[in-house]
Amino acid sequence: MAASAFDSQHLAKLFDTGELAALFTDSAEMRALLLIEGALAKTQGQLGVIPEISGVFLHRAAMEVQVDPSGLAAATAQNGVSIPAFLAALRKTLEAPEHAQYLHWGATSQDILDTALMLRLKRAFDHIQTHLKEHLTQLADLADTYAETPMAGRTWGQHATPTSFGAVVAAWGHPLRALYGELEASKNTAFWVSLSGAAGTSSALGPKAGETRAALATALGLHDPAQSWHSDRTPVVTLASWATRLTNALGKMAADLSELTMTELAEVTLGGAGSSSTMPQKQNPVSAGVIAALATHVTGLNSSLQTSAQHAQQRDGGAWITEWLTLPQLVLSTGAALGHAKQMAAALTPNTEQMTATLQSGQGLIFAEALSFALAATMPRPEAQLKTKELCASALSSGKTLAEAASEHFPELDLSDVFDIKAQLGRAPEEARAFAMVVRGLA
């Protein structure tokens, strides 16, 4: 097995990340580094910080040259960061020392690497947001279609009261909709440019340091935080936390569907489920299992990554390197989980007959709460609850349904609505349709 499932030839499709994978490669990082060094030189040339002709040359050259990442390995191992070797290789490739001397003017390694990370994260989260909206649309359609499809609600693994499948789907979707809104509201300020020099003081960048940083942010389509963030990892840990919450929200849906597809329940069918090597009868909920595993993995990665906020002094190598080890896998895992969630939503079919059969099983005890409130209209609430418990016990011992036991004890009461499934759905249909409406109104 490969060290990372995302690099495994035989596991690659199981943990498919689509276009995201291309953003977390050495070649993608080299391309981003070149873009930033070129944009920085052009910006500084326009502002008169370096000769304008050098800025133009370096910007154009950065669009055309390539740097082999494998050639940086030895020096990176010694320096602990790739930028010194990257700059040496780039200057050698340029063969124009009169211009190359102005490359990376006043910047530090962390400025360039952090900005390159943000460039790629912006594209990654745009990709995730697009697929999240598609998944929300899937859930909205399901919630609307099955808004009034009754099923047993469950708490602590036991039947509670009736709900609808549409409301269950809406419950999966609500946190996803909120996360979509959070990203939409913050995406113009979530991805920061970094340009503040060795110790975050911008001392080597000159009197136009702030102006240079703002112009570089505009050139790259990033946010100017108007501060140094070498040791303030807010943008990184915030994005990681958002991705972790998203993956765990998907994990909740996966956990529910894993149970609903069990032979004992069989209330949902997942088309395209996996087969067993020895048991022909099995249809394994593969996507649900993968999402659950990825949610656990992301949570663990995020736990490690959040410690990078404990960034000692003005810059801290260990805390910074922790991000390199965790963030790419965290983002890729989020993308893979979302892909499986979309597959699962597209393939699931509720078994409405089985849902109804489940509701009608258990001698109607699922209507106990409704009965207690109906009785509370004729007696004090505590007494009504006690009487309902007695009726439940009587039904269980006699083999009768709760409705039959209640009718025998209270023949004078019309309890038909109490034991009517549709009448006991409460606001479940409205909740489902309201969710669908909100999703369809998303920007």
N, C-alpha and C positions, 0 to 999 in steps of 0.2 A: 504494500500500500504506500502511496506517495505521502510525503510529509504533510501536504495539504490536500484535502479532498478536491479542491478547485483545480489542482494541477494534475489530478489522476486521470489517465486516459479512460479507464473503465468506469470511474465514478462521475466523470464530467457532466454527463447528461442528467444524472440524478440530482446534482447540485448546479444545475444550469443557471448561469447569471446573465446570459444574453450579452448585450452590448457593454454591460458594466465591466466585464472581465478585461476588455481592451484598455480601460482607464487605469488599471493597476498592473501595469507591466513596466519593465525597465525602459522600453522604447517610448512609452507614453510619458514617463517622467523626464526623459532626455528632451523630448519635444517641448514639454512645458517649460523646462529650464531654459531652453534656447529662446522660446517666446518671451520669457520674462527678461532675460538679459538683453535681448534686442529691443524690447519696449522700454526698458529702463534707459538704455543708451539714447534712443530716439528722444525720449522725454527730456533727458538732461541736456541733449544738444539743442532742443527747441527753447529751453530755459536759459541757455548760455552757461550751464554748469560745466560742460565739456565742449570742445569745438563741435559746431553743428555738423561739419562734414564727417567727423568721426562718428557722431550719433547716427547719421544717415547710413554710413557704411556698415556699422555694426548691426543696425536693425535689418538691413537688407541681407547681410551675410547670415544672420541668425535664422532667416527664413529658408536658406538654401543649404547650409552645411548640416552634417550629421556627426554625432559623437557616439562611438561604440561603447556601450556601458560595460562590456567585459574588460575593456582596457583600463577601467578605473578601479578594478577590484583591489589590487595590491596597495595602492596609495590610500584607498578608502579604509582598508583594514588598519593601516597605520594611523591615519588621521581621525578616524571615527566618524567621518562625514565625507561625502563624495564631491563637494563643490571645489576644493583645491585641485583635485585631479581633473575634474570637469573643465575648470577654467584653463588649466595647463594644456589640455587636449584641444580646447577650442582655440586658444591663442596660436597653437602650433598649426592648426588647420587653416586659420585665417591668413597666415603668412603676410601680415601687415602690421608690424610692431608699432608703427606710428599711430595707428588707430586702436590696436588691441590693448595698448597701455591704458585706455580709458574704459575698458570693459569692467563691469562690476564696480563702478566708481562709488566709493563710500558705503557700499552695501556689505553685509556679512552673510555667511553661509546660511544662517537660519532665515534671513529675509527671503532668500531665493527659494529655499526648500519649502518653507511654509506657504509662500505665495503659490508655488507650483502645486502644492497639495490642495490649496483652496480652489485653484482653477479646475482641477480634476474632480474635486468634491462637488463643485457647483454643477458640473455636467452629470455626475452620478446622481445627485439628489433631484435634478430635473427629470432624469430617467425614472427614478423611483416614484416621483410625484405623478408622472404620466401614467405609470402602471397602477398606482394606487387609485387614481381616478377611474380607470377602467374597471378595477375590481369593485369599487364602490358602486359603479353603475350596474354591475352584475348583481350585487347584493340588493340594490334598490329594486331591480326587476323581480327578484325572488320574493322580497318582502311584500311588494305590491300584489304579486300573483297569489301568494299564499297568506294574505292578511287575515283571512277568516277560516283558514284550515286548522281545526282544533287538534291539539296534542296535549299530552301530559306535561305540565311543568314539574320540575324536579328540584328539590333542595336537599342537601346532604345525601344525594344519591337516591332519594325516595320520592314517590309521588307527592306533590304538594297541592296545587290547584290547576285547573285547565289554563292553557295559554294557546297561542296560535303559532304555527311554524313561521309565519311572516314576522311576528314579534320576536321570535328567537333570532331570526336573521338580522332584524334591526338591531338587536342587542350586540350582535357581532360587529355591526357596522358603525354604531355610534362612536366608539373610540377612534375608529379609523377616520371617520368624517372630521372629528375634532383635530386629529393629527394633520390631516390634509389642510385644514384651515390655518393651523399654526404655521406650517411651512409656507403656505401661500402668503401669509401676512408678514413673514420674516425673511423671505428669500432674497429680497433686495439688500438686506443688511447682515445676512448670516455668514457670508463668505468674505473674509477680510484680506486686504492686501497687507503685506508686511514690508516695511522699509524704515529701519531705525538704527542700523549700524551695530557695531560690536557689543556695546553694553546698553543699547536701547536709548542712547542720548542723541543720536543723529549727528554727532560731532564731526564726523568725516564727510557728511553730506552737504555741509555748508549752510549758508543763510537761507537758501531756498529749499531746505529739507522738507518742510511741510507741504510746500507747493509741489515739489517733486513727487512726494508720496500720493497726493491727491490726483495729480495728472496721471501717474502710473495706474492708480485704481481705475480711473476713467478709461484708460487705454485697454485695460484687461477686463473690464466689465465686472470689477470687484468693488467691495465696499471699503471706503477709507474710514478706519476707526478713529483717526486723529490721535493716535497714541501708539506707543510700543506695546506689543503683546508677546514678546519673547517668553516671558514667564507668566503671562496671563492666558491660560489655555481655554478661556471661555468659548470661543467659537468651535473648537474641536470637541470639547466635552459636551457642549450643548447639542451639536449635531449627533454625536454618538448616543446621547441619552434619548433623543427623538427616535433614532433608528431602533434602539432597544425597546422602547415602548411600542413602536409599530410591530416589531417582530413578536413581541409577547401578546399583543392584541390578536395577531394572526394565530398565535399558538392557542388562544382560548377557543377560537372557532375550530381549530384542528382537534382539540381535546373533546369538544362536544360531538363532533362528527365521528371521532373514533368510537365513542360510546354508542351513538345513534345507529352506527352501522353494525354493531355487534350482533351476532346470531340471536342472542336473547331478546334484543329489541327490534332490530331490522326495520327501523322507522325511516331510514334513509338509505338509498343505494348510491354508490359512487361508481359511475361508469369508468371503465379503463383501469379498474383497481388491479393490483399486482397478484401474481400467482405464486403458489408455494412449490418448492422443488419436489415435495413428496406427497402433498395433500391436494388432490385435484379439486376438491370441493371448495377450497378457500379462495376468497377474493380479498386480499389484504389492502387496507387503506394506506397505501404507500405515501401519498402526498401528506396526509395528516401526520404520519410518523416522522417524515422528513422535517416538516414545519416544527414539530415539537422538539426535535433534536437541535434544529437551528436556533430556536428560541432559547434553549438552554445554553447553547454555545455562545450566542450573542450576549446573553446576560453575564456569562463568565468573562468574556472579552471586555465588556463595558466596565465590569468591576475593576479589572486591571487598568484599563485606560483612564478611568476617572482619577486614579492616583497621580496622573501626570499633572493634575492641578496643583499638586504639592511641589511646585517647580522652584527649587532653591535659588536664592540670590537673583541675579539678573538673567542668567541662563543656566540650564541644568542638563547635562548630557544624558544622564540616566532616565530622567522623566521624559525627555524628548524621544529617546530611542524606544521607550515603552509604546509610544504612539505608532511608531513604524511597525512594531511587532503585532499590534492589535487592530488598528483602525482599518486597514485594507480588508482583513478577513471579516470584520464586523459589518462593513458596508456590503461586501459580496454576499455574506450570509443573509442580510436583510433582503437583498435583491432576489436571491434564490428562494427564500420563504415566500415572498410576494408572488413570484412566478408559480409556485406550487399552489398558493391560495387561489389564484386565477383559474388554474386547471381544475382544482377541486370544485370551485363554484360553478364552473361550466359543465361539470360532469354529474353534479348531484341531482337526485330526484327523490322527493319525499314520497314515502309509501303511505299514502293517506288512509288506506284501508287498515293498515297495521296500527297507525296512530289512533284511529277510532276504536279499534279492538282493544288497544292498551287502555284507553279511557274507560271502556266498558268493563274491563276486568277489575279485579280487586273488590268486587261487591259494592262498587260505587263509593268507596270510602274517600275518594278524591274530592267528593262534594261535602265533606264534613265541615269545612270552614263556612261554606255558604249556608249549610243547615243551621250552624250555630248562630249566624247573624239573623236568619229568618226567625228562629225561635226567640231571639233577643227582642223581637218586636212585641212579644206577648209575655215576657218575663225578664227579670234582671239578667244582665249579660253573664255574670259568673254562673248563675243557675242554668242558663242556656248552654254554656260551655260544658258544664258537668253533665247535663242531660244528653248532649251530643256524644260525649265520651261513652256514656252508658249505652246509647243506641248503637254506636260502633261495636262495642263489646258484644251486644246482643246479636248483631248481624253476623259477626265472626263465629259466634258459638252456634247459631242456628242455621247458618248457611244461607240466610236470606240476604238480599241487598239492603243497603242502608236506606234506600227509598222505601222499600217494603216495611222495614222496621219502623221508620218514622211515620208512615201512613197508619200503621196499626196503633201507635201510641198517640198520634194526633190526627184522628180522622176528620176533625173539624177544620183543619188547616189545608189551604191549597198550596202545596209544595211543589207544583209542577215546574215552576221556573228554577227552583233550587237544583233540580236534577236534569235540567236542560243544558246540554253542553254549550250551545251557542249563547245562551243567556248568561253563562258563567265565564265568558271570555273577557269580561271587563273592558278595559281600554286597549286590549292587545291589538285588535284590528286597526284602531286609530293610530296607535304607536307605530305600527308597521307602515301605514300609508304616509304618516307624517315624515318618517325617515326617508322614504322613497322620494317624497316631494322636495325635501331639503337637498338631497343628493343631486336631483335633476336640476336644481337651481345653482349648483356650484359653477364658479367661473372656470 
